[in-house]
Amino acid sequence: MIADNGLRESLRTLKLSGMLETLDARLAQARGGELGHLEFLQVLCGDEIARRDQAAFARRLRRARFDEQVAVEGFDFGANPKLPAAQIPGRRARSGRRRRPGGRG
């Protein structure tokens, strides 16, 4: 638990709830010698950025009003063999070969 309520209030006022949520864990890491001063601050900032990215993504999904959420991993690429699977991030062509820049081979 954060001993300094002033810090907790400052983080709330600045709307840094991502830092607020992970501060105790990050303080424990710093006290354990895992994080130096600069790394401590960088990791806290990263936590805040991650929280904001997640919140923004969730907001966009709500605004889009999709009937359901489907991940690329669950998509049936076999249903349409003309889909360029090699051009989809995280997906390779069926041959297992990676295409060279320029589209050949």
Residue pairs with C-beta under 8 A, 6 or more apart in sequence:
1 24
2 8
2 23
2 24
2 27
7 23
8 20
11 17
11 19
11 20
11 23
12 20
16 48
17 51
18 47
18 48
18 49
18 50
18 51
18 52
19 44
19 45
19 47
19 48
21 47
21 51
22 44
22 47
23 44
26 35
26 40
26 43
26 44
26 47
29 35
29 40
29 43
30 36
30 37
30 40
35 43
61 69
72 88
72 90
72 91
77 83
77 85
77 91
85 91
85 92
85 93
85 94
86 92
86 93
86 98
86 99
92 98
93 99
97 105
99 105
